[in-house]
Amino acid sequence: MNQENIKRTHIYSGSTFEELAGYSRALVVGDHVYVSGTVGINFQSGELPEKASDQAEQALDTIEQALEQANSGMHDVVRARVFLTSPEHVPSVSAVLKRRIGFTRPANTTVCTALAVPDCLVEIEVEARIGSGTPR
């Protein structure tokens, strides 16, 4: 593919944060998909689950929808970055990640830190390469 002809495709989830900060939920460039940090809020209903594992599930649902809009899927994830507010959430969130994307064996970084959105315990971002994985 000629690098000069690669165009960006922007994908949006309807999150108010995308408008506030001027970013896309995901950006597709060639066969690369970059999914922004995604918290566990259901952006349609505004609901935020209480448990970190449930927030991880919701964040991954939003990420999966963005990947599908990019003609990709969880099977193409090559890197995950997970941000947690406390080390106590590592086991439960890791179990969700293993179930949802563990079959792809992506590179993974987990960091414990404060998050920008109040009451959010988890934020996840991923990178994918379209066509690189095998669906389950």
C-alpha positions as CSV (number, residue, x, y, z in Angstrom):
1,M,0.0,0.0,0.0
2,N,1.3,3.4,-0.9
3,Q,1.8,5.3,2.4
4,E,0.9,8.6,0.8
5,N,-2.7,7.3,0.0
6,I,-3.6,6.1,3.5
7,K,-6.5,8.0,4.9
8,R,-7.9,8.1,8.4
9,T,-11.3,6.8,9.3
10,H,-12.7,8.2,12.6
11,I,-15.1,6.1,14.7
12,Y,-17.3,7.6,17.4
13,S,-19.2,6.0,20.3
14,G,-21.4,8.9,21.3
15,S,-19.4,9.5,24.5
16,T,-19.6,13.1,25.7
17,F,-15.9,12.8,26.4
18,E,-15.1,12.5,22.7
19,E,-16.8,15.9,22.0
20,L,-15.3,17.5,25.2
21,A,-11.7,16.6,24.3
22,G,-12.0,16.4,20.5
23,Y,-11.0,12.8,19.9
24,S,-12.3,9.7,18.3
25,R,-13.3,6.4,20.0
26,A,-11.1,4.7,17.4
27,L,-9.0,5.7,14.5
28,V,-8.3,3.5,11.6
29,V,-5.1,4.1,9.5
30,G,-4.4,1.4,6.9
31,D,-4.8,-1.9,8.8
32,H,-4.1,-0.4,12.2
33,V,-6.9,0.4,14.6
34,Y,-6.2,2.6,17.6
35,V,-9.0,2.5,20.2
36,S,-8.9,5.4,22.8
37,G,-8.9,4.8,26.5
38,T,-12.5,3.6,27.3
39,V,-14.1,3.6,30.7
40,G,-16.9,1.4,31.8
41,I,-19.8,3.8,31.2
42,N,-22.6,2.7,28.9
43,F,-22.6,5.8,26.6
44,Q,-26.2,5.3,25.5
45,S,-27.8,4.9,29.0
46,G,-25.2,6.8,31.0
47,E,-25.0,3.8,33.5
48,L,-21.8,3.0,35.3
49,P,-21.6,-0.4,37.0
50,E,-20.2,-0.4,40.6
51,K,-17.8,-3.3,40.3
52,A,-14.5,-3.1,38.4
53,S,-15.1,-6.3,36.6
54,D,-18.5,-5.1,35.3
55,Q,-16.9,-1.8,34.2
56,A,-14.3,-3.8,32.3
57,E,-17.0,-5.7,30.6
58,Q,-18.8,-2.5,29.5
59,A,-15.5,-0.9,28.4
60,L,-14.8,-4.0,26.3
61,D,-18.3,-4.0,24.8
62,T,-17.7,-0.4,23.7
63,I,-14.3,-1.3,22.3
64,E,-15.7,-4.3,20.5
65,Q,-18.3,-2.2,18.8
66,A,-15.6,0.3,17.7
67,L,-13.5,-2.6,16.3
68,E,-16.5,-4.0,14.4
69,Q,-17.1,-0.6,12.8
70,A,-13.5,-0.7,11.7
71,N,-14.1,-4.1,10.0
72,S,-12.1,-5.8,12.7
73,G,-12.8,-7.5,16.0
74,M,-11.4,-8.6,19.4
75,H,-9.5,-11.4,17.5
76,D,-7.3,-8.7,15.9
77,V,-6.2,-7.0,19.2
78,V,-2.4,-6.9,19.4
79,R,-2.0,-4.6,22.4
80,A,-4.1,-3.8,25.5
81,R,-3.4,-1.1,28.1
82,V,-5.4,-1.3,31.3
83,F,-5.6,1.5,33.9
84,L,-7.0,0.6,37.3
85,T,-7.6,2.8,40.3
86,S,-6.3,0.1,42.7
87,P,-4.2,-3.1,42.7
88,E,-7.2,-4.9,44.3
89,H,-9.0,-4.8,41.0
90,V,-6.2,-6.5,39.0
91,P,-7.5,-10.1,39.6
92,S,-11.1,-9.5,38.6
93,V,-10.3,-7.3,35.7
94,S,-7.6,-9.6,34.5
95,A,-10.1,-12.5,34.5
96,V,-12.4,-10.5,32.3
97,L,-9.6,-9.6,29.9
98,K,-8.5,-13.3,29.7
99,R,-12.1,-14.4,28.8
100,R,-12.7,-11.6,26.3
101,I,-9.3,-11.2,24.5
102,G,-6.9,-13.7,26.1
103,F,-7.3,-16.1,23.2
104,T,-5.4,-13.6,21.1
105,R,-2.5,-13.3,23.6
106,P,-2.0,-9.6,23.0
107,A,0.8,-7.5,24.6
108,N,-0.6,-6.1,27.8
109,T,0.3,-3.3,30.2
110,T,-1.6,-2.8,33.5
111,V,-1.1,0.4,35.5
112,C,-2.7,1.5,38.8
113,T,-3.4,5.2,38.8
114,A,-6.1,7.8,39.3
115,L,-8.6,8.1,36.4
116,A,-10.0,11.4,35.0
117,V,-13.7,10.3,35.2
118,P,-15.2,10.2,38.8
119,D,-16.3,6.7,40.0
120,C,-14.6,4.9,37.1
121,L,-12.4,2.1,38.3
122,V,-11.2,0.9,34.9
123,E,-10.0,2.4,31.6
124,I,-8.9,0.2,28.7
125,E,-7.4,1.0,25.4
126,V,-6.4,-1.4,22.6
127,E,-4.6,-1.5,19.3
128,A,-5.6,-4.0,16.6
129,R,-4.3,-5.0,13.2
130,I,-7.1,-5.8,10.8
131,G,-6.9,-9.3,9.5
132,S,-4.1,-10.4,11.9
133,G,-6.1,-12.7,14.1
134,T,-8.4,-15.7,13.8
135,P,-11.9,-15.4,15.1
136,R,-12.9,-17.9,17.7
